[in-house]
Amino acid sequence: MSFRPDFLPFLLAIAAASFLCRMGGFWFMHFVRVTPRLEAALKATPLAVMIGIVTPVAARGNPAELAALAVIAIVMRFSPSDLIAAMAGVAVVAGVRFLSA
Amino acid sequence: MDNPLPQPAAAPPPATWAGFKRGFLPAAALSPGNFIYGVAFGLLARQETLSVLEAMLMSVLVFSGTAQLTAVSAMSHGYVGFDAIASITAAILLLNARYLLYGAALWPWLGSAPTHQVVPTLFYLGDASWVISMRAHAAGERDLCYVLGAGAATIAPWLLGTLTGSTAGSLLANPAALGLDFLLVAFSASMGIGMLRARPDWASAAAALVVSLVVDRLAPGGWTIVAAGIAGGVVTYIRYVPK
């Protein structure tokens, strides 16, 4: 059990960001209305962020990661569970690394 | 466009133990998934050099799976200094921008409740507990503690999973062999496919893709995520066609 003092600003910043998002929408409703246009834009950001996470890894083109992304797409085709698909992808990365080690 | 602002009832909503239990039960059914997700986060946190205490604090204070995975995955680029903290904070603001909508949608229900009840209710809100609550509200549920109960049911498995994963991670010789550094990418890919299937917003997705390729080439690191998120949101905002 240890806690690094230099980790504290990082932890507090992400906690504050998370807190702000949770309280912000509710608080803003005191003053403004979420227009359908703004609502559509807010709904679109998580997918865009996830594309921003996946793209750099895919662009690097390592076989283990590319194979895993293909497996995730296939699993998602047949199962609605993103947890199962993600775990299958992690298993593929681990498997390919094990075989090529 | 001109439908009136939904207003909360003048009287504060009821807040009862029975309501808490009504919300707790349907959300508790999702515990196995939350536990496994927590274990995975705990293992990755250990791999990225977080102590068990640090991982647990993060799960208590942030309480958001994707945000925590993003933060922990970014720590290998550094976590000290303005640039590292600013880029990850911006990324999490975008990643959790959907909570702005969740909160706004709960306004007609919780708007007249006292602040000391609203803050914990919103703080421990998650994607699943929000969906469950909104469904219950449509079916006539008005008890504030329903939302709190649904959120509470997801806290225990998340913390227990974090504790299990981060403790187990300390015992593993080579956690990288488990492929957990790929966890965030794996979750992003599978959730992204699910989102595209539910709402195929291809223009927004294409903008995010192009921007991430460019920014990743110019300035690799946390800002790629931020730029992609803004690009996707802006394109959707501009292209929006009122029905």
Interface residues (C-beta under 8 A of the other chain):
Chain A: M1 S2 F3 R4 D6 F7 P9 F10 L11 A13 I14 A15 A16 A17 S18 F19 L20 C21 R22 M23 G24 G25 F26 W27 F28 M29 R33 V34 T35 P36 R37 L38 E39 A40 A41 L42 K43 A44 T45 P46 L47 A48 V49 M50 I51 G52 I53 V54 T55 P56 V57 A59 A64 E65 A68 L69 I72 A73 V75 M76 P80 S81 D82 L83 A85 A86 M87 G89 V90 A91 V92 V93 A94 G95 R97 F98 A101
Chain B: M1 L5 G33 I36 Y37 A40 L50 S51 V52 L53 E54 L57 M58 L61 V62 F63 S64 T66 A67 Q68 T70 A71 M75 Y79 V80 A84 I85 I88 T89 A91 I92 L93 L94 L95 N96 A97 R98 Y99 L100 L101 Y102 G103 A104 A105 L106 W107 L110 G111 V118 V119 L122 F123 L125 A177 L178 G179 L180 F182 L183 L184 V185 A186 F187 S188 A189 S190 M191 G192 I193 G194 M195 L196 R197 R199 D201 S204 A205 A207 A208 L209 V211 S212 L213 D216 P220 T224 I225 V226 A227 A228 G229 I230 A231 G232 G233 V234 V235 T236 Y237 Y240 P242 K243
